[in-house]
Amino acid sequence: MLIACLSAMALGGDYVIIVNKDCPIGDISKADLKRVYVGKVTDIGGTKVTIANLSLDNPAAESFLTEVTGMGSNDYKSFWMAQQIRGGSTAPLVKKTPDVMVDFVKEGATNIGYVPKDTPVEGVKVIELK
Amino acid sequence: MTPLFYHAKGGVMNAKMMLLVGVLATGVIAQSDQKFKLYGFADMTLTKYFPKDQSSVRTVPLMDERLMFSFDHLNLYQEYRPNDRVRFLTEMSYQDKPPTYVDKNGSIFMGVETPAKLADTNKVQKGIVFYEWGSFSVERAQMSLSLNRYFNFTVGKFITPAGIWNVDHGSPVIMTVNQPSQYTFREIYPKSQLGIMENGTYFIGDADLSYTAYLSSGRGNPVINRAGELAVGGQLRLGLPVLDECNIGLSEYSGTQTAVLRTGDYSMYPDFKVIDHRMFRYREYVSGIDFRIRKSIFMLQSEFNYQFVHNSMRKDWADDSMNTSIIGTYVLGSVDAYKANNFTVTPYGFWEYVRYFDTYNNPSLFGYPVDETDVAAATANQYFLGYMKVMAGINMRMYQNFGIKAEFNFTQLYQAKQPDYSKFPPDPVDPNDIGEDKDGLLNIPGVTAQFYIAF
């Protein structure tokens, strides 16, 4: 079901969470977002999603990962390396710059990402983190 | 068209065709670059043990007093995801083990004899007799289909989802230099199996419950004589939203191991008869519980596993004489003593205890190919009753991809109490009693260092 576009900024650090304009997801709980970013699930509320991280040396990435996953970027990298060696899923895509992230989110109806707060977000939807 | 080369069988391929094939191949490769991934790890160790001069342990490969520098693993993972739902994964491993090493029934065959010789150039020289070292294995080769969070199917060869350390088998992941011996010296669970597996995850509030169930051919047994010989198993894992991590797991496995020697009887020619000689047959049940908790810089991990083996060939004996029991447990604790960007120093401590009971009831478990019905012969083989191991070390990780570990370890082997032959007749002894090691000949201290790289 389509949810009205929310223009409110996501709670938390110096980042905002963005989804495709046609994405049926209106808001996301921190628990659900953590589950997709640590590979436990690939859907949110039954909607299969594709996620991406900003380059992990970006301050917004550090802020997002610390707040959502409870891991700093270095621990996050170690976590995914361990997951790979265990034979689990591989790490999410990485987008080098905020502009590339915005383009990624525009490309797929269920793509999700995050960008620094001051990034122009025309053409995508900003959603709230519950 | 100018032929560029002649095919070995006399065919000819012209330049234009080669170019076309090259373009197509490049196109395919370019597309599959995004969906195909190659990664892995490698590690090497420097080890020295300090057994006493009179200790028979000095004759055990890898536990003698000589300094050993070995390239232990090179594991390569190949992953291909044509779409979001399908995944192909293989893991191939070069291991520093002899090609004649056989993980059979969870035991290790170390005494396969070959003529004495020196290893060829570029082969690892670890001993003049018995075997040459270094072998490859396919750790896993599987295809997975993901339908939703509840139904994910995997077919092929997969790592047994049991405990923590059977899946965490790579040097960049495990804290210590080596996995617990209950997963390496004698595999209490089969390391990997060939079959079909289903797994999924339920969320209960902020907690998650993961489950896995599988059906397989069991512990390296490709021949299934009847449906009852299939192996089954599974795991439940509960992740609780307390501390920084709180994971509890329950694991189960049941399988059958049989060995049948088949011969042909031509004595009634032209009639032909197949004769099967069953060498051994047992059913095993393995249960385990594990947990891992983390809070801030502290981590604590433990497993307890129990294996019960029922010798199916001893039908006429009382129940007690058909069974063997094995328990294995360990505790691992660590603290991130120093953590900076891209560099972590983690001291750790580890204790393991493994104990065998009534091993003479299933001598094939311990590498002794004797007639399973011959109790007298089996009793003679009932000597090694387990061990206790303590390790303490430091794990230093750099940039997530490199690491160095330095470790002190101490192993105490348990041997069966022997009758006092100074008396006649000697007093009977319980074969499960551990004998006294007055001279410390079964104590083996050692040090080891490891370097690993993940890529």
Chai-1 contact restraints between the chains, C-beta under 6 A:
chainA,res_idxA,chainB,res_idxB,connection_type,confidence,min_distance_angstrom,max_distance_angstrom,comment,restraint_id
A,A31,B,D206,contact,1.0,0.0,6.0,A-B,restraint_1
A,V41,B,R149,contact,1.0,0.0,6.0,A-B,restraint_2
A,K77,B,Q400,contact,1.0,0.0,6.0,A-B,restraint_3
A,S78,B,Q400,contact,1.0,0.0,6.0,A-B,restraint_4
A,M81,B,Q400,contact,1.0,0.0,6.0,A-B,restraint_5
A,M81,B,A454,contact,1.0,0.0,6.0,A-B,restraint_6
A,A82,B,V173,contact,1.0,0.0,6.0,A-B,restraint_7
A,Q84,B,Y39,contact,1.0,0.0,6.0,A-B,restraint_8
A,I85,B,G170,contact,1.0,0.0,6.0,A-B,restraint_9
A,I85,B,P172,contact,1.0,0.0,6.0,A-B,restraint_10
A,I85,B,V173,contact,1.0,0.0,6.0,A-B,restraint_11
A,R86,B,V167,contact,1.0,0.0,6.0,A-B,restraint_12
